[in-house]
């Protein structure tokens, strides 16, 4: 089987907030339709967002189950942390030691989807 494109799709009740968040975090652009948004990075589609008016955000780690999560590896966790927060992320679980050689922190995007900023 040859797969010509891979896109991770998020359900969200607020497509503009969700797609703008991920476009900002990934340095991409948003192509918006009524019930579907695509985030492209360097001209390539990377993420899709489908309108789900009744979307129930996951409650990490023990509430409503998470539906998906991304691990994003960054070079500078301190600046990545500040940028994610400025775009609307919420910190769910800080690292035990942000100065360690490797680790991760867990965040939620505006629709409540957990994702990790990782380093090392």
Secondary structure, 3 states (H helix, E strand, C coil): CCCCCCCEEEEECCHHHHHHHHHHHHCCEEEECCCEEEEEECCEEEEEEEECCCCCCCCCCCCCCCCCCEEEECCCHHHHHHHHHHHCCEEEECCCCCCCCCEEEEEECCCCCEEEEEEC
